Amino acid sequence: MRLFCQTHPDVLDLATPVLDARPGAVLVAESPVFPGGGGQLMDVATLAWAGGTTAVTALEPDPRGWWHLFAGEAEIDGPVRISVAPEFRALMRELHTLAHVANAVVFGAFGGALLTGAQLGADATFRLDFDLPGAENAERLRALDGPINDVIRQDLPVRASSMDWDAANATPGLFRSKSVAPPRGDDGQVRIVEIVGLDRQGCGGTHLASTGQARPVKVLKVENKGRQNRRIKLGLVG
């Protein structure tokens, strides 16, 4: 299912009818909320209706759209307005773009090293795990902020497109996770995010329009997580 936030990334407020309801949840056809996934946290969002306003706690997919869960047992009818907190969305877009830059730098510098995990944080940090055997790689990873910040200064455009999933899966470098592939859409397509001149890979998250919109980063920690797994944690500067 294609997400509304992928095709309308700047729409953070949407009035919409309710298709179905149950205590503590409403179903709508389209929503501006990113539901979380791929290491990116779910948007901070609220749901407003004639009877009040409440925080959205989770989203559940349905063939008809998305169930929006909230605390309590209210059963809503009538139209609702769904609003996404702009500051948190902006942070996730920034961190996710920077994670792609870091991924691209490591992929190029370490012979196509694959991701084994990723997580963006609400505290303006993010971590990436890579399939990298050998403790000697730690010092090179600690210097990763240099080339990342260089990409930020270059202000490279970021854009998204669709591609046949099977063709993308057969193209080296488009799927970067060691164990998880981006989901195949109902139309057999997969979303590809490109940092022009640097990187292309399958991804369903939200991103900046260019790398120059991001703040500089600093490597905070490099850890060994098993014999072949290296974890790098980075944080925003300023």
C-alpha positions in Angstrom: 0.0 0.0 0.0 1.5 3.4 -1.1 1.7 5.8 1.8 0.0 9.2 1.5 3.1 10.8 3.1 5.2 9.4 0.2 3.2 11.2 -2.5 2.3 14.3 -0.4 5.3 14.7 1.9 4.4 18.3 2.9 0.7 17.7 3.8 0.7 17.3 7.6 -3.0 18.0 8.2 -5.9 16.1 6.5 -9.7 16.1 7.0 -11.2 12.9 6.0 -14.4 10.8 6.5 -14.4 7.7 8.7 -15.0 4.4 6.8 -15.4 2.3 9.9 -15.0 2.6 13.7 -14.6 0.5 16.8 -13.9 1.5 20.4 -10.5 3.1 20.4 -9.9 3.1 16.6 -11.1 4.6 13.4 -10.5 3.5 9.8 -9.8 6.1 7.1 -8.8 5.7 3.5 -5.8 8.0 3.5 -3.7 9.4 6.3 -0.7 11.8 6.5 0.8 9.8 9.3 4.0 7.7 8.6 3.2 4.5 10.5 6.8 3.6 11.4 9.1 1.1 9.8 12.6 0.6 8.4 14.1 2.0 11.5 12.0 5.2 11.3 9.7 6.0 14.2 6.0 6.6 13.7 4.9 10.2 13.4 3.6 12.1 16.4 0.0 12.7 15.5 -3.4 13.7 16.8 -6.9 12.8 15.8 -9.7 15.4 16.2 -13.5 15.0 15.8 -16.6 16.6 17.1 -16.2 15.1 20.5 -12.5 16.1 21.2 -8.9 15.5 20.3 -6.6 12.5 21.1 -3.2 11.3 20.4 -2.8 8.5 17.7 -1.0 5.6 19.4 -0.5 3.2 16.4 -1.6 2.5 12.8 -2.8 -0.8 11.5 -3.1 -1.6 7.7 -6.4 -2.6 6.3 -7.2 -3.3 2.6 -9.5 -0.2 2.8 -6.9 2.1 4.3 -5.5 2.6 7.8 -6.9 2.0 11.3 -5.8 4.8 13.7 -5.6 3.6 17.3 -6.0 5.8 20.3 -6.3 5.5 24.1 -9.8 5.0 25.6 -13.0 3.4 24.3 -14.5 6.3 22.4 -16.4 5.2 19.2 -16.1 8.0 16.7 -18.5 8.8 13.9 -18.5 11.7 11.4 -15.4 13.2 9.8 -12.0 13.5 11.6 -9.0 15.7 11.2 -5.6 14.0 11.4 -2.6 16.2 12.2 1.1 15.4 12.2 3.6 17.2 14.5 5.8 19.1 12.0 8.9 19.3 14.3 9.1 15.5 14.8 8.4 14.7 11.1 11.2 17.2 10.2 13.6 15.4 12.6 12.8 12.0 11.2 13.3 13.2 7.6 16.6 14.7 8.5 17.9 11.6 10.4 16.6 9.2 7.7 18.4 11.2 4.9 21.6 11.2 7.0 21.3 7.4 7.6 21.2 6.9 3.8 24.3 9.0 3.4 26.1 7.0 6.1 24.9 3.8 4.5 26.2 4.9 1.1 29.6 5.9 2.5 30.1 2.6 4.3 28.8 0.6 1.3 31.3 2.2 -0.9 34.3 2.2 1.5 33.8 -1.3 2.9 33.2 -3.4 -0.2 29.4 -3.4 -0.2 28.9 -4.0 3.5 25.2 -4.7 4.2 23.0 -3.4 6.9 22.0 -5.7 9.7 19.9 -3.1 11.6 19.0 0.6 11.8 17.1 2.8 14.2 16.3 6.5 14.3 15.9 8.2 17.7 13.7 10.9 19.0 16.9 12.3 20.7 18.4 13.4 17.4 20.6 10.4 17.1 20.6 7.3 14.9 22.4 4.0 14.8 23.4 1.7 11.9 24.6 -1.9 12.2 26.7 -3.4 9.4 28.0 -6.8 8.6 31.7 -5.9 9.1 34.0 -8.6 10.5 37.3 -7.4 12.0 38.0 -5.0 14.9 40.4 -3.1 12.6 37.3 -1.4 11.0 36.4 0.5 14.2 38.9 3.4 13.6 37.7 3.9 10.0 34.1 4.0 11.2 34.9 6.6 13.9 36.0 8.9 11.1 32.7 8.4 9.2 31.4 11.9 10.1 34.0 13.5 7.8 32.6 12.1 4.5 29.0 12.4 5.7 29.4 16.1 6.5 31.1 16.6 3.1 28.0 15.2 1.4 25.9 17.6 3.4 28.0 20.5 2.2 27.5 19.3 -1.4 23.7 19.8 -1.0 22.8 16.8 -3.3 19.2 16.5 -4.4 17.1 13.7 -2.9 14.3 12.2 -5.0 12.1 9.1 -5.1 10.7 6.9 -7.9 9.2 3.5 -8.4 10.7 0.4 -10.0 9.6 -3.1 -10.7 10.4 -5.1 -7.5 12.0 -8.0 -9.3 14.2 -5.8 -11.4 15.3 -3.9 -8.3 16.0 -7.1 -6.4 18.2 -8.2 -9.3 20.2 -4.9 -9.3 23.2 -5.0 -7.0 23.1 -2.4 -4.3 19.5 -1.4 -4.4 18.5 -3.7 -1.5 21.0 -3.0 1.3 19.7 -5.1 4.2 21.4 -8.5 4.8 18.1 -10.1 5.8 15.1 -7.9 5.0 14.0 -6.6 1.6 11.7 -3.6 1.0 8.1 -4.7 0.6 6.7 -5.4 -2.8 3.8 -3.1 -3.5 0.4 -4.3 -4.6 1.4 -3.1 -8.1 4.6 -5.1 -8.0 6.7 -2.0 -7.6 9.1 -0.9 -4.9 10.0 2.7 -3.9 13.6 3.8 -4.7 15.2 6.8 -2.9 18.1 8.4 -4.7 20.6 10.9 -3.4 21.7 12.2 -6.8 25.3 11.4 -7.6 25.8 9.3 -4.4 23.3 6.5 -3.8 20.1 4.7 -4.8 18.3 2.1 -2.6 14.9 0.8 -1.8 13.2 2.6 1.0 9.7 3.6 2.2 10.6 6.4 4.6 10.5 10.1 4.6 13.5 12.2 3.5 14.7 15.8 3.0 14.6 17.4 -0.4 18.4 17.7 -0.4 21.4 16.8 1.8 22.2 20.5 2.4 19.0 20.8 4.6 20.6 18.5 7.2 22.7 19.6 10.1 26.2 18.2 10.5 26.7 15.0 12.4 29.3 13.5 14.8 30.1 9.9 15.4 29.2 9.2 19.1 30.1 5.6 19.4 31.4 2.5 17.6 30.7 -0.9 19.1 31.2 -4.6 18.3 27.9 -6.4 18.4 29.0 -10.0 17.7 31.8 -11.4 15.7 30.7 -9.7 12.4 28.4 -6.9 13.5 29.7 -3.3 13.9 27.3 -0.7 15.3 27.9 3.0 14.7 25.9 5.7 16.5 25.7 9.2 15.2 24.1 12.4 16.5 23.3 15.8 15.1 25.5 18.8 15.9 23.7 22.0 16.7 
